[in-house]
């Protein structure tokens, strides 16, 4: 779990380092400029980090499933080598998924206007600037992007159904609480991440204004990377002990 959390942190760092500096420049200067290549690159890194986070959260749900439902076989199943292989697959698969439609986007004709009404280069604002037909791009996004979202979601749901079923069979209340505490942080992060993504891309309101869209986009570009380490840290007993130890040292 610690290894997967470190990979999740890399996704968050890549996301914020890619989006926030340019976003701050735009906000402070009431606008800004970005070249076409930089815009496509920003969107590619943004999409890869998001897609990798989808897959990592899915792998982490499987990790919690094995830890709770098959605790005696956990160390033999989730070996260091197996965790590394799963992580490499997440990053490579995320990159390949994004490459399938980022190439088509880069080959579109953009003849104006050249103003992106957004805080960063996202898929919808970019396609709105294209003068050529974007049907192929939308088809690629549907055929590749939708399964890439819903398949991990189904895996997470199935994993947690197994986890909840196993927890309910534990006879003691302390045992059930201890089992649930091992996956509660992950469940909170999934709820925040998927909730923000679904609200922006999957089920947006028809009358949703550009301002609301920008605010919702900030949920997973700023808020989610901010709260992820806080959530995992507050639920970690070892970190709590370190914090308590420092407080005790200050008191003495």
N, C-alpha and C positions, 0 to 999 in steps of 0.2 A: 504493500500500500504506500509506503514512504517513497518508493521508487516511482510509482505512478503519480503521486502528488508532485514530485519534482518535475516530471514531464508536463503535468498540468500547469505548473508555474512557468515553464518555458513558453507554453502557449500564451499565457497571460502577459508575460513580458514582451513577447513578439508582437502581440496585438496592441498593447499600449504604446510601445516604442514606435510602431508603425503609424498609429493613428493620432496620438495625443499631440506630439510636437507641431504638426501641421495644423491640427485643429485649433490649438492655442493661438497660432499665428493668425489664422483666419478670424477668430473671435476678437483678438486684441486689436487687429487692424481693420475690423469691420469688412473683411473680405481678403482675398489673396489670390495668387496665381500658382498653377502647377502645370508642368508639361504633360503631354499626352502619355509619354513613356512612364513618367513618374506616377501618373494617375493609375495606369494599368498595373504597374508594379505594386502600388499601394493596395489596390483591390486584390491582387493575387496573394500577397502576404496576409492580408486580412482574411480572405476566404480559406486559405490553407490552415491558418491558426485556428479558425472556427471549426473547420471540418476535422482537423486533428483532435480538437477538444471534444467534439461529438464522439469520436471513436474511442478516445481515452476514457471518457466517462462510461462508455459501454463496457470497456475492458475492466474498469474498476468495479462496475456492478457485478461482472462475472467473478472477479476476485473476491468480493464480499460474499457472493453466493457459495463459492467453494469453501471459504473460511467458516461460514455458519452451517452450511448443509453437509459438508464433508470435512470437518475439522481435523480428523485423524490422517487424512490424505493430503492436507493442504500443502505441506512442505514438499511432498513428492510431486504434486501437480504444478504448483506455482513456483518452479525453480527460478534461479536468477537468469539462466539462459532463456527460459521460456518467456519470462517477463520482458527481456530485451527484444526477443523476436516479435512479441506482440506490439511493443512500442514502435519498432521499425516498420511493421506493417501499417500501424496507424498513420505515421508520418508519410510513408510512401503512397498509401492508398489515398490519403487526403490530398497530396500533391497531384496525383494522377486524375482524381475526380475534378479538381479545379482546372487542370490543363485541358480537359475535354471541351470546355466552353470558353475559357479565357482566350484561346487561340482564335476562335470564331469572333469574339468581341474585338480583338485587336485588328482583325481584317475588315471590320465594318468601315463605312465611309462616314466621317464626321465633318459636315460642312457648315455647322452653326445652327442655333446659337451655341456659344462655347461657355456658358455659365452653368455651373452645377449648383442647384439649390439644395445643398446638403453640407454637412460638416466634414465629410470625407468622400472618397470615390467609392460609392456603393453600386451594386448591380443595376438597380432601377434608375438612379440619376444618370448613369452612363448611357444606358440604352435609350433614354429619353432624348439624348443629344444626337443619336444616329440618324442619318438621312437615308441610308439603305434599309432594306427589309430585314427585320430582326426576327422573323419567324423561325429560322433555323436555330438561332441562339436560344429562343424561348423553348423550342422543342428539345434541344440538348439539355437545358437546365431541368426541364420536366422529366426527361428520361433518365438522367443521371443524378440530378440533385435531390429529387423527391425520394427515390429509394434510399439514397445516402442518409436521409434524415429519418425516414420512417422505419427502416430495418433496424438501426441501432435503438430506436425508441421501443420497438417490439421486444428486442433482446433485453433491454432494461426492465420492461414491464414483466416479462416472463421470469427474469432473475429475481425480482422482488416479490413476485407471487410465491416462488419457491422459498425465499427467505422468510416471508411472513408466515407461510404455512409451517415451516420448521420452528420458528419462534413460538408459535401458538402451542406446539406440542411439548415445549419445555415446562415441566411441572412447577418449578418455583418462580416466584415473582422476580427475585434477584437475578435468576438466570435469564429470564426474558428481558429484563432491563439491560443486563450486560451485553446480551446478543444484539439488541436493538441499537445500543450506543455505538457499536462498531461500524454501523452503516448509516447512522443518522446524519452525520456531516455530509457524506456523499449524497444522500437523498435531498438535503437542503440545497446543495450546490446544483444538482440536477434540476430541481424545481425552479430555481432562479434563472438558470441558463436557458432551459427549454421554454420556460414561460415567456422570457423576453424575445427569444428567437421566433416562437410561434406567433406572438403578438405583432411582430414586424413583417414577417415574410409569409406565414402560412395562412393566417386568418385576419388580415388587416381590414379595418372598417372601410366601407365604400366612400364615406364622407370624411375620411381621415385627412386632416390638413398636413401640410409639409412640416409645420412646427411640431405637431404631435409625433410625426414620423421621426423627426430629429431627436426629440426627447426620448422616445422608445429606443432609438439606436444607441443612445448613451447608456442604456441599461446594460448591454452586453459588451460595449467597448470601454466603459469606464467603471460602472458600478460592479459588474460581475468580477472582473479581475481584482477589484479592491476588496471585496468581501470574501473571496475564496480563501486567501491565507488566514483571514480573521476567523472564519468558520472552522477551518481545520485546526487552527491553533487553540481555540477555546475548547474544542472537544478533545484535545490531546492531554492526557493526564501528565505526561512527562513535561510538557511545556508549562502546565499549571504549576507543577512542583518547582520548576526553575523560577517562575514569576513569584511564587510565594517565598522562595528562598531569598530572592533579591529584596523583597519587601521586609523580610525579617532582618536581613543584613542592614538595611537602611535604618530600621527602628533601633537596632543595637548601636 
